[in-house]
Amino acid sequence: MQKLTKTLLHPTDFSVGSEVAFKHALSMAIAKKGSLNILHVGDLGSGTHWQDFPGIRETLNKWGLLDSDAKRTEVFERLGIKVEKVETHTRSVVGGIANFGLIHKHEIDMLVLSTAGREGIPRWLEPSKAERVARDIRVPALFVPRQSQMIHPTDGHMNLANILIPIDHSPDPQYAIDYAVKLLQEMNVTGCNLQLLHVGKDISFPNVEMPTSDNIGCEKISLTGDTVHAILSTALNQKSSLIIMATHGHDGFLDALRGSTSERVLRDAVCPVLALPV
């Protein structure tokens, strides 16, 4: 069984879209009792300061989790999470992400990134700059669009009532299912329904083991037609709050996405897409 997220890394450029992704990362860190590392990316000397970014304690106060005069140490003492802000010392954002694990001796278990509206992969993860991180990092990556409703912005409440998991015979369809179940259990999420979507003939539905938890429902959906259109239309019709997709991530999470079904889905999805390199 794959190891699940304990350390989340949220690269941010202080944009409005990054603020949405930040709240997703913070809420997940609280649910998982893990660590959240916020990595400032962008040109050095641009005049952007940490005070320009929503404060962690300020956000937790708005969510009713901390008092307005709470000390920094209370974030861990009361919520059980560690939060650290880190700045890159390079203009290469991808290099900064890769160096983070080396310099700070953290193993990155999940990236939480803004998709900057409907542009798909963030503009600062350009193909020419992605080679190093693709070689060095093979981790789940949660891509969060600005319009995401997975985390309620005013109280941090997590909505995971419906999770869509597109599956095929390859990569291993069981991987994404097992990951989703363990993720929900680790975050103590109940009342969730997993929707397994296979685009193809009904008779060819991949052989998978369905979850047996009383707190997690599961159903199979078979459709024909264009795979990307089927995934996006099903997510809208089922009001999915998250799409989880296993990807062929032999060389890294970016190589798994570029030019693939996963990238085409995250470009137009209105809910977050969690890409799992297999």
Wavefront OBJ file of the C-alpha trace (Angstrom):
o trace
v 0.000 0.000 0.000
v 1.285 3.433 -0.948
v 2.218 5.896 1.797
v -0.282 8.673 2.289
v 0.187 12.370 2.723
v 1.685 13.737 5.917
v 3.711 16.619 4.496
v 1.925 18.910 2.061
v 3.828 21.433 -0.035
v 1.904 24.404 -1.386
v 3.851 26.506 -3.910
v 2.276 29.959 -4.198
v 2.780 33.116 -6.231
v 0.397 35.104 -3.961
v -2.295 35.240 -6.666
v -6.030 34.985 -5.951
v -6.000 31.477 -7.386
v -3.171 30.507 -5.060
v -5.216 31.748 -2.091
v -7.913 29.202 -2.937
v -5.337 26.430 -3.170
v -3.793 27.599 0.121
v -7.105 27.118 1.939
v -7.421 23.628 0.472
v -3.915 22.754 1.658
v -4.540 24.180 5.133
v -7.843 22.349 5.581
v -6.318 19.046 4.472
v -3.329 19.499 6.795
v -5.716 20.041 9.717
v -7.738 16.951 8.838
v -4.620 14.828 8.481
v -2.731 16.283 11.477
v 0.217 16.730 9.156
v 2.676 19.420 8.131
v 2.021 22.225 5.675
v 4.923 23.973 3.987
v 4.135 27.113 1.992
v 6.729 27.806 -0.682
v 6.837 31.303 -2.185
v 7.617 31.134 -5.884
v 8.296 33.906 -8.371
v 10.981 36.440 -9.156
v 13.058 37.526 -6.193
v 12.973 41.226 -5.398
v 9.530 41.637 -6.932
v 8.294 43.608 -3.918
v 5.987 40.830 -2.693
v 6.084 40.196 1.039
v 4.669 37.497 3.300
v 2.219 39.995 4.743
v 0.627 40.170 1.298
v -0.490 36.552 1.694
v -3.463 35.550 3.895
v -2.188 34.863 7.404
v -2.461 31.342 8.725
v -3.725 32.364 12.155
v -6.020 34.942 10.576
v -7.553 32.247 8.372
v -7.909 29.823 11.273
v -9.588 32.567 13.307
v -12.111 33.187 10.515
v -12.779 29.458 10.468
v -13.494 29.533 14.211
v -10.517 27.302 15.043
v -8.303 29.854 16.824
v -8.896 32.973 18.910
v -7.964 36.293 17.353
v -5.101 36.765 19.838
v -3.782 33.193 19.550
v -0.030 32.746 19.571
v 1.848 31.008 16.784
v 2.555 27.985 19.006
v -1.179 27.402 19.455
v -1.499 26.309 15.824
v 0.300 23.105 16.752
v -0.868 22.883 20.361
v -4.567 23.157 19.515
v -4.755 21.771 15.973
v -1.832 19.370 15.867
v -0.329 20.703 12.639
v 2.987 22.304 11.792
v 3.058 25.163 9.292
v 6.212 26.636 7.796
v 6.748 29.394 5.241
v 9.693 28.986 2.886
v 11.084 31.195 0.130
v 12.914 29.977 -2.933
v 16.367 31.322 -3.649
v 16.151 30.672 -7.360
v 14.053 31.971 -10.221
v 13.426 28.397 -11.298
v 10.176 27.476 -9.618
v 10.538 23.835 -10.517
v 14.089 23.887 -9.151
v 12.774 25.479 -5.959
v 10.263 22.680 -5.497
v 12.916 20.047 -6.096
v 15.411 21.762 -3.784
v 12.852 22.062 -1.003
v 13.095 18.395 -0.097
v 16.878 18.445 -0.237
v 17.487 21.662 1.689
v 14.800 21.219 4.331
v 15.150 17.448 4.470
v 11.431 16.931 4.011
v 9.955 14.234 1.852
v 7.149 15.809 -0.168
v 4.072 13.620 0.015
v 1.675 15.855 -1.900
v 1.818 19.063 -3.893
v -1.189 21.391 -3.694
v -1.184 23.837 -6.591
v -3.489 26.415 -8.109
v -4.388 25.887 -11.755
v -4.758 29.671 -12.234
v -8.285 29.619 -13.595
v -8.761 27.486 -16.688
v -5.130 27.371 -17.813
v -4.443 23.829 -16.695
v -0.950 23.326 -15.318
v 0.213 26.571 -13.646
v 1.954 28.956 -16.024
v 5.194 28.789 -14.006
v 5.516 25.044 -14.512
v 6.603 25.363 -18.118
v 7.801 22.279 -20.037
v 11.337 23.630 -20.424
v 11.635 24.073 -16.651
v 9.928 20.852 -15.661
v 12.671 18.366 -16.497
v 14.412 18.437 -13.126
v 11.348 18.094 -10.942
v 10.008 15.395 -13.235
v 13.190 13.405 -12.606
v 13.388 14.082 -8.866
v 9.775 14.098 -7.695
v 7.129 11.410 -8.077
v 4.340 12.498 -5.751
v 0.575 12.997 -5.822
v -0.350 16.472 -7.027
v -3.651 18.182 -6.204
v -4.542 20.830 -8.793
v -7.098 23.326 -7.462
v -9.144 25.589 -9.768
v -10.302 28.953 -8.485
v -13.972 27.892 -8.576
v -13.441 24.775 -6.453
v -16.095 24.015 -3.833
v -14.193 21.188 -2.149
v -13.243 23.468 0.742
v -15.691 26.116 1.933
v -13.667 29.360 2.067
v -15.490 30.896 5.046
v -15.195 28.006 7.514
v -12.744 25.515 6.005
v -15.403 22.794 5.916
v -14.458 19.922 3.614
v -16.984 18.706 1.041
v -16.121 15.239 -0.227
v -19.597 13.803 -0.713
v -18.844 12.590 -4.242
v -15.424 11.608 -5.589
v -15.063 10.622 -9.230
v -12.367 8.064 -10.059
v -11.895 7.431 -13.796
v -10.350 3.977 -14.268
v -9.039 1.824 -17.076
v -7.130 -1.415 -17.320
v -3.864 0.559 -17.214
v -2.526 2.126 -15.075
v -3.579 -0.134 -12.214
v -7.193 0.893 -11.426
v -7.004 -0.468 -7.872
v -4.278 2.015 -6.963
v -6.523 5.091 -7.129
v -9.381 3.325 -5.333
v -7.198 2.172 -2.444
v -5.574 5.606 -2.195
v -8.971 7.314 -2.035
v -10.208 4.999 0.722
v -7.085 5.466 2.857
v -7.146 9.220 2.294
v -10.757 9.468 3.478
v -10.039 7.297 6.494
v -6.984 9.328 7.436
v -8.993 12.566 7.270
v -11.952 10.979 9.129
v -14.314 11.742 6.247
v -17.576 9.805 6.317
v -20.607 9.656 4.055
v -18.554 9.792 0.858
v -19.526 8.073 -2.380
v -16.841 6.886 -4.800
v -17.955 6.850 -8.419
v -15.823 4.555 -10.572
v -16.050 5.673 -14.182
v -14.926 3.526 -17.096
v -15.296 4.854 -20.614
v -15.769 1.867 -22.904
v -17.997 -1.170 -23.303
v -19.697 -2.414 -20.146
v -18.226 -5.883 -20.563
v -14.724 -4.487 -20.441
v -15.103 -2.782 -17.039
v -11.816 -3.319 -15.168
v -11.806 -5.948 -12.448
v -11.489 -4.049 -9.166
v -12.090 -4.710 -5.488
v -14.844 -2.471 -4.162
v -14.415 -0.717 -0.783
v -16.009 -2.541 2.146
v -16.159 0.380 4.605
v -19.629 1.225 5.968
v -18.729 4.923 5.744
v -17.832 4.860 2.047
v -20.240 4.068 -0.763
v -19.152 2.957 -4.213
v -20.803 2.653 -7.606
v -19.707 1.769 -11.129
v -20.472 3.977 -14.114
v -19.874 2.915 -17.732
v -20.014 5.349 -20.646
v -18.986 5.424 -24.270
v -17.542 8.240 -26.336
v -14.707 10.693 -25.808
v -12.904 9.961 -22.533
v -12.229 13.566 -21.493
v -15.762 14.715 -22.285
v -17.186 11.734 -20.381
v -15.098 12.505 -17.296
v -15.936 16.220 -17.271
v -19.658 15.741 -17.958
v -19.934 13.037 -15.283
v -18.175 15.256 -12.753
v -20.693 18.018 -13.449
v -23.755 15.746 -13.450
v -22.701 13.940 -10.258
v -21.592 17.185 -8.576
v -18.195 15.653 -7.886
v -16.074 17.613 -5.427
v -12.851 15.822 -6.420
v -11.491 13.797 -9.338
v -8.765 11.247 -8.580
v -6.783 9.900 -11.518
v -3.910 7.418 -11.636
v -1.333 8.483 -14.225
v 1.621 6.887 -15.955
v 4.143 8.784 -13.828
v 7.285 6.825 -14.579
v 9.441 9.951 -14.677
v 7.516 12.346 -12.450
v 4.144 13.974 -11.938
v 4.614 16.509 -14.736
v 5.628 13.901 -17.294
v 2.513 12.004 -16.250
v 0.338 14.979 -17.142
v 1.758 16.680 -20.192
v -0.311 15.912 -23.253
v -2.280 13.273 -21.365
v -5.928 12.733 -20.537
v -5.182 13.958 -17.008
v -3.892 17.324 -18.204
v -6.861 17.804 -20.522
v -9.204 17.042 -17.622
v -7.564 19.392 -15.119
v -7.543 22.180 -17.705
v -11.357 22.291 -17.774
v -12.467 20.668 -14.512
v -14.309 22.932 -12.063
v -13.316 20.731 -9.123
v -9.805 19.757 -7.966
v -7.965 16.957 -9.757
v -5.651 14.711 -7.760
v -3.070 13.094 -10.050
v -1.436 9.929 -8.704
v 1.758 8.833 -10.511
v 1.861 5.036 -10.683
l 1 2 3 4 5 6 7 8 9 10 11 12 13 14 15 16 17 18 19 20 21 22 23 24 25 26 27 28 29 30 31 32 33 34 35 36 37 38 39 40 41 42 43 44 45 46 47 48 49 50 51 52 53 54 55 56 57 58 59 60 61 62 63 64 65 66 67 68 69 70 71 72 73 74 75 76 77 78 79 80 81 82 83 84 85 86 87 88 89 90 91 92 93 94 95 96 97 98 99 100 101 102 103 104 105 106 107 108 109 110 111 112 113 114 115 116 117 118 119 120 121 122 123 124 125 126 127 128 129 130 131 132 133 134 135 136 137 138 139 140 141 142 143 144 145 146 147 148 149 150 151 152 153 154 155 156 157 158 159 160 161 162 163 164 165 166 167 168 169 170 171 172 173 174 175 176 177 178 179 180 181 182 183 184 185 186 187 188 189 190 191 192 193 194 195 196 197 198 199 200 201 202 203 204 205 206 207 208 209 210 211 212 213 214 215 216 217 218 219 220 221 222 223 224 225 226 227 228 229 230 231 232 233 234 235 236 237 238 239 240 241 242 243 244 245 246 247 248 249 250 251 252 253 254 255 256 257 258 259 260 261 262 263 264 265 266 267 268 269 270 271 272 273 274 275 276 277 278
